[in-house]
Amino acid sequence: MKTAIIFAVSLLTGFTAYSQQTVPAYKASLDSLKIIIDPLKQEAIVTRLIKAYPNANFEQYQAMLANNFAAARNTSKALSYFNQLQGRSRTTTLLTVPATIMSYDLKTAEAMVEEELGKTELSAQDRQALLNVHSQILARKGDYTNAFTAFKEYYDQTQRKSTTLTANYYYLMSKSGNQKEAMPELEKAVLTGVANEAAKAELVAAYDKLNPGKNSKAYLTELEKQFEERHKGELITKMIKETAPDFAVKDLDGNVVSLSDFKGKTLVLDFWATWCGPCKRALPAMQMTVNKYKDDKNVKFLFIHTWEQVPNPKEEAIQYFTDNNYRLPLYMDVKDPDTGKNPAVSAFDVKGIPAKFVIDGKGNIRFKTSGFGGTNEAAVNELSTMIELSKKES
């Protein structure tokens, strides 16, 4: 079972209306929600606070519980808390709760979404969010015709259509039977690096149907080759050469490692944290990359947990990797009690995470990136190209 999603906690507005004697305990209870993983324990705290402060608005915490119980596969409690929500809190969970339940209980997720879509008072914004989830549910069921219909309504209403969103639109179009119109756009998705494996497989299927007797595998290989060559050329122009700082971090046994320990190796640093959503979204792609280079002794990865917000960051990081079956080399960059700063991430002057650095065997930073977007496949391709270019400089 995956760890429940832990949402950032902020102080409730208006809590200063309570007496000075109650504020410390009140704040301590809210702060404890940041570090407790078990949703049943979170529920006990929220229930106690609701009774103690009946005039306060706890909907954001009830929304948190709806999401966390869904992630813990406690569907009945997830739906119970979801059904208590109104307004903005309900809107924010319309996408997350059914999307999480969908991963293990498709029937319940579908019933929940269809019930919400049938409500006459549903706002346009809420309907759009639900259409996206409904499309995913229908696609999982193999009902691609209706999945595309739902997604088309969602897609048409979306003002900013990302390349990934567009690729998914034409994937579903092709799956629903319109390969002729979809195929050029799926081809474009491969050439721009946003096509995932499902989109590539559908492009091959569309090519086979529209070009009987021709070699679809060779066709896809040529497209991928074109993308890789063009992308490689673009990345070459972005290469830098900056001396990497001589950082130091600890492995899980408490041993200190530094840049000098990896002399002659191509080194990939990934600064991340368990509270960082984009960091966690990037980890599946990073696991794919680590798997790809598992037999290459000249490429090393350090996943450096930093900017901790809990008193036991190592235990939390280990638990997150364990719950999600990540087999990634974990290191800790904890705050210096004297300076209040995390030394390694500060040495690299990182402004936001996730932040990645590719360092060649001579100790020079050749690439640095931040954030995460797009598909896992595109991320793996980009980082792999950075690694290969950096290896040539080692």
Secondary structure as UniProt FT lines:
FT   TURN            13..14
FT   HELIX           15..17
FT   TURN            20..22
FT   HELIX           23..32
FT   TURN            33..35
FT   HELIX           39..52
FT   TURN            54..55
FT   HELIX           59..71
FT   TURN            72..73
FT   HELIX           75..82
FT   TURN            83..84
FT   HELIX           87..102
FT   TURN            103..104
FT   HELIX           106..117
FT   TURN            120..121
FT   HELIX           124..141
FT   HELIX           144..157
FT   HELIX           163..175
FT   TURN            176..177
FT   HELIX           179..191
FT   TURN            192..193
FT   HELIX           197..210
FT   TURN            212..213
FT   HELIX           216..236
FT   TURN            237..238
FT   STRAND          242..243
FT   STRAND          248..251
FT   TURN            252..253
FT   STRAND          256..258
FT   HELIX           259..262
FT   TURN            263..264
FT   STRAND          266..272
FT   TURN            274..275
FT   HELIX           277..292
FT   TURN            293..295
FT   TURN            297..298
FT   STRAND          299..305
FT   HELIX           313..323
FT   TURN            324..325
FT   STRAND          330..332
FT   TURN            337..339
FT   HELIX           343..347
FT   TURN            348..349
FT   STRAND          355..359
FT   TURN            361..362
FT   STRAND          364..370
FT   HELIX           376..391
FT   TURN            392..393
//
